[in-house]
Amino acid sequence: MMMPTKSLAHCDGADGPVVKAAQQALAKGDVNLILIWVKANDEAEIRNVFVKTLAVRKLNPEARELADQYFFESLVRIHRAGEGAPYTGLKPAGRDLGPVIPAADKAIETGSVDYLVTVITNESANGIRERFQKVIAAKKFNTKDVNAGREYVKAYVEFLHYAEGLHESAQGGSDEHSESADKHQER
């Protein structure tokens, strides 16, 4: 329910942070700009693909385009594997990532988290209010109507699970990336 499904796909976009780092690395000829995106035991493979990509890029524009695409796909695939996430291909640029991912990226870019806090706080508050209204409305069921009682229980459970999920997430207990973040810290 509270799982950040879109954020899992952020790094596999052609305009995502991994490909942006790869573009900079290729432009500067500096593999270190991308090694931070992979686990240490994948470093040799990335270095190898990087060297080959730089060599092939020099052949002609078509070879450059093909080599870059192969490099981006290889890097994202290895990065995703390091997160324990499947690689389902490089996604096109310009996808709708919802409001949170762009706000989080903007916060990092600008050094201000205020807008991100507002977005998440407002969405959370709206989610709580909507579920609360459903449970309050369903609570007024006729005790002789078992189906209506079940609708109340359903609304009650959804309300509690939503609130609990928000709380766990706020406490860091539901963060799907926490394990991969720990892995990133080990590098």
PLY file of the C-alpha trace (Angstrom):
ply
format ascii 1.0
element vertex 187
property float x
property float y
property float z
element edge 186
property int vertex1
property int vertex2
end_header
0.00 0.00 0.00
2.67 2.50 0.96
5.38 1.11 -1.27
7.07 3.69 -3.49
6.55 1.96 -6.83
7.54 4.86 -9.06
10.74 5.59 -7.18
11.92 2.07 -7.91
11.92 2.94 -11.59
13.50 6.39 -11.34
17.04 5.21 -11.94
16.15 3.24 -15.07
15.05 6.25 -17.09
16.99 7.71 -19.99
16.78 11.01 -18.09
17.40 9.45 -14.67
20.40 10.08 -12.44
22.33 6.97 -13.53
22.20 7.83 -17.24
22.95 11.49 -16.52
26.05 10.41 -14.60
26.98 8.08 -17.47
26.67 10.91 -19.99
28.97 13.07 -17.88
31.43 10.22 -17.43
31.60 9.63 -21.19
31.94 13.34 -21.95
34.78 13.71 -19.46
36.31 10.28 -19.94
36.06 9.77 -16.16
34.76 6.37 -15.06
34.74 7.46 -11.41
31.63 9.53 -12.09
29.64 6.33 -12.52
31.34 3.84 -10.22
29.38 5.30 -7.30
26.22 3.86 -8.89
27.38 0.23 -8.72
28.55 -2.14 -6.04
32.29 -2.55 -5.60
32.25 -6.11 -6.93
30.71 -4.81 -10.21
33.37 -2.16 -10.70
35.60 -4.24 -13.00
32.72 -4.98 -15.36
31.75 -1.33 -15.56
35.35 -0.25 -16.12
35.61 -2.79 -18.96
32.38 -1.65 -20.63
33.42 1.98 -20.17
36.78 1.49 -21.92
35.14 -0.39 -24.80
32.44 2.25 -25.11
35.02 5.04 -25.33
36.87 3.15 -28.07
33.76 2.36 -30.14
32.39 5.90 -29.82
35.34 7.15 -31.91
34.39 5.10 -34.99
31.44 7.10 -36.32
28.19 8.73 -35.15
26.16 5.52 -35.50
28.73 3.52 -33.53
28.78 6.25 -30.89
24.98 6.12 -30.51
24.96 2.33 -30.28
27.88 2.22 -27.85
26.31 4.85 -25.62
23.00 2.99 -25.55
24.74 -0.27 -24.68
26.72 1.46 -21.96
23.64 3.12 -20.44
21.71 -0.15 -20.47
24.62 -2.09 -18.96
25.15 0.46 -16.22
21.47 0.69 -15.31
21.10 -3.11 -15.36
24.05 -3.55 -13.00
22.90 -0.69 -10.78
19.40 -2.19 -10.51
20.85 -5.61 -9.68
22.83 -3.96 -6.89
19.54 -2.63 -5.48
18.00 -6.09 -5.75
15.60 -4.75 -8.38
14.84 -6.28 -11.77
16.05 -4.65 -14.95
13.20 -4.24 -17.42
14.95 -2.05 -19.94
15.92 1.58 -20.17
12.78 3.69 -19.91
12.18 6.73 -22.12
12.90 10.24 -20.93
10.04 12.42 -19.81
7.98 9.80 -17.98
5.53 10.94 -15.35
7.23 10.15 -12.05
4.53 11.81 -9.97
5.21 14.79 -7.75
7.56 13.24 -5.16
10.55 12.12 -7.24
10.94 15.46 -9.07
10.45 17.32 -5.78
13.07 15.15 -4.08
15.54 15.68 -6.92
14.84 19.43 -6.83
15.40 19.47 -3.06
18.82 17.89 -3.52
19.64 20.27 -6.37
18.59 23.43 -4.52
19.46 22.40 -0.97
15.89 23.10 0.21
13.52 20.34 1.24
10.51 22.55 2.02
8.49 21.85 -1.15
9.04 18.09 -0.85
7.86 18.16 2.77
4.76 20.09 1.70
3.95 17.63 -1.12
4.31 14.56 1.09
2.55 16.14 4.06
-0.42 17.25 1.94
-0.77 13.89 0.18
-0.52 12.03 3.49
-3.06 14.30 5.16
-5.46 13.92 2.24
-5.06 10.14 2.33
-5.79 10.05 6.05
-8.82 12.30 5.69
-10.30 10.34 2.77
-9.97 7.00 4.56
-11.23 8.49 7.80
-14.36 9.82 6.09
-15.01 6.39 4.56
-14.71 4.62 7.92
-16.92 7.19 9.67
-19.58 6.91 6.96
-19.45 3.10 7.00
-19.60 3.03 10.82
-23.26 4.02 10.74
-24.34 0.62 9.38
-27.44 -1.28 10.48
-26.28 -4.15 12.70
-28.78 -6.43 10.93
-26.94 -5.81 7.62
-23.87 -8.03 7.72
-22.63 -6.84 4.30
-22.74 -3.23 5.49
-20.86 -4.31 8.60
-18.22 -5.91 6.42
-17.90 -2.69 4.44
-17.28 -0.90 7.74
-14.60 -3.42 8.70
-12.99 -3.05 5.26
-12.90 0.75 5.60
-11.64 0.44 9.19
-8.81 -1.90 8.19
-7.80 0.27 5.22
-7.76 3.36 7.44
-5.62 1.70 10.11
-3.23 0.12 7.61
-2.78 3.42 5.80
-2.05 5.25 9.05
0.26 2.48 10.21
2.06 2.44 6.84
2.61 6.19 6.98
3.95 5.93 10.50
6.29 3.05 9.65
7.52 4.90 6.60
8.10 8.05 8.66
10.03 5.97 11.17
12.09 4.33 8.40
10.53 0.88 8.80
8.97 0.59 5.34
11.77 2.04 3.24
12.37 -0.40 0.40
15.60 1.35 -0.46
17.01 1.21 3.08
18.71 -2.10 2.38
20.11 -0.88 -0.92
21.10 2.40 0.72
23.08 0.36 3.25
24.72 -1.45 0.33
25.58 1.92 -1.26
27.15 3.02 2.04
29.40 -0.06 2.04
31.06 0.98 -1.20
0 1
1 2
2 3
3 4
4 5
5 6
6 7
7 8
8 9
9 10
10 11
11 12
12 13
13 14
14 15
15 16
16 17
17 18
18 19
19 20
20 21
21 22
22 23
23 24
24 25
25 26
26 27
27 28
28 29
29 30
30 31
31 32
32 33
33 34
34 35
35 36
36 37
37 38
38 39
39 40
40 41
41 42
42 43
43 44
44 45
45 46
46 47
47 48
48 49
49 50
50 51
51 52
52 53
53 54
54 55
55 56
56 57
57 58
58 59
59 60
60 61
61 62
62 63
63 64
64 65
65 66
66 67
67 68
68 69
69 70
70 71
71 72
72 73
73 74
74 75
75 76
76 77
77 78
78 79
79 80
80 81
81 82
82 83
83 84
84 85
85 86
86 87
87 88
88 89
89 90
90 91
91 92
92 93
93 94
94 95
95 96
96 97
97 98
98 99
99 100
100 101
101 102
102 103
103 104
104 105
105 106
106 107
107 108
108 109
109 110
110 111
111 112
112 113
113 114
114 115
115 116
116 117
117 118
118 119
119 120
120 121
121 122
122 123
123 124
124 125
125 126
126 127
127 128
128 129
129 130
130 131
131 132
132 133
133 134
134 135
135 136
136 137
137 138
138 139
139 140
140 141
141 142
142 143
143 144
144 145
145 146
146 147
147 148
148 149
149 150
150 151
151 152
152 153
153 154
154 155
155 156
156 157
157 158
158 159
159 160
160 161
161 162
162 163
163 164
164 165
165 166
166 167
167 168
168 169
169 170
170 171
171 172
172 173
173 174
174 175
175 176
176 177
177 178
178 179
179 180
180 181
181 182
182 183
183 184
184 185
185 186
